[in-house]
Amino acid sequence: MEFPKTLIKRNGYIERIKPFMRKNIAKVLTGQRRVGKSFLLYQLMEQLLAEEPDANIIYINFEDFAFSHIQTAEDMHAYIMSKVRKEKYNYIFVDEIQEIVNFERVIRSLLLNENNDIYITGSNAKMLSGELATYLSARYIEFSVYSLSYLEFLEFHKLENNNESLYLYSRYGGLPYLVNLPLKDETVNEYLKSVYSTIVFRDVVSRYNLRNSSFLEKLVQFLSENIGNLFSAKNISDYLKSQHSTISVNQVQNYTEYLNNAFLIHRVGRYDLIGKRLFEIGEKYYFENMGLRNIVIGYRITDGAKILENLVYSHLLYRGYDIKIGYYGDKEIDFIGEKDNEKVYIQVALRIDSEMTAEREFGNLLKIQDNYPKIVVTEDAFIGNSYEGIKHYSICDFLSNFQ
C-alpha cells in the first residue's frame, strides 16, 4: 500500500507499542482528531512491512470513501474475514472505528484467532473505553495520543529551540499537519478553524444529536477564557445565565462531558493531600491543543499565565502522568503528576518578580512534607536553579527537558 509522502516518525509512541506487536491483544490508539493517530498506524504498517515484506495487512479507514460500503458491524466483520489468511499473521488496522455501531463485538470475535494482530484508532473517549472494557476485559491496551510535544514540534518544523519557536508552538499548537503549512496566521487559522468545526459539529453535535449548538459554542468560549480556573457545573450554568443563555446544571455537565469525550478539553479533578481523597465537586479544564483554544477567542498577550499553565499540563499528559489539582489545607498546588508510583508537585507562575510571589509559589510546595520532586515553572529564567531545594524551570527548559 502507499504511505503519505510526509511521514515523520513519532518514535516515542512506536516504542511504547512495540512490545505488544504480534500479540493477540487489541492495540487501541485514542485521541482528538488530527493529532496523528492515522499516521501512527501508517508507521506501524511500514515497520511491519520492513520486517515482513509479504505481511498480510488488512486496512480500513472509515474517513475514506473507499470504505463507505462498510456500514455495519456485520459488514466490517465480513470484509475483514474475506481478507484473513489462516496460515499466517493477519495485521488488522481500523481507523476511526467509533463510526461503526457494535464495533467492539467484531474485535472480540477477531481476537478468538490468535493469529490476528489488531490495531484500532478512535476519537471518542467514552465510547472506546466503555464498550471495550465491557466486551474485551483484559484483551486490549490503550495508548493515548496527543498533539505534538514541544520537542516534536521543533523536529517536525526544523526549528531551533528558542523563544520565537516557543511562541509559534504556544500560538498555533502542535497538530502534526501544520508541517505542511507556512506558520502564518492567514494559513494556519483557516486549517485550525476547519479542525475545530469538525470536532464540535461531527464529534459532539452530530454524535449526541444536540439541538443547542449555539450554547455548546458559548460553553467552549467560556472554557477558553477560563483555563485553569476552578469551576463546577453550577458555576458555569450561573455565569451563562448572566449572559442570557439559560441552561440547567445537568445540561452543562453533559455538554462538558461530550467535549471531554471528543478530547477537545480535559477535565482535571482536585485532590486533598491531607485527607487523601478526591473532592466531589469543582474541577479545572485545559485544552488538548493550544491552537484550537486560540482559534476560539484569539491569541492575547494578557492570557500569558493561562497559556503557560495549559502548556505545562499538556506536557505532563504527553509524558504519561496522571494529573490532579492538589490542595494542602487552604493552599493550592497547580498539578500533582503521578507515574510509575512516583509523584511530582508543580506550581506554575508567569514570573517570579517579587519576594511575595516567590514565597507563595515556592512556599506552597515547601509545606508538603514528603520527598517527591517539587518544581516551579515560570515563563522567565530564574537566577539560580532552585529555592530551598525546590527546582525551578523556565517554560522552555521544562518543555525541553522534563521527563
Beta strands, then each sheet from edge to edge (+ up, - down):
strand 1: 26-30
strand 2: 56-61
strand 3: 90-95
strand 4: 116-122
strand 5: 140-144
strand 6: 265-272
strand 7: 277-287
strand 8: 322-328
strand 9: 331-339
strand 10: 342-349
strand 11: 374-378
strand 12: 386-387
strand 13: 390-394
sheet 1: 2+ 3+ 4+ 1+ 5+
sheet 2: 7+ 6- 8- 9+ 10- 11- 13- 12+
end
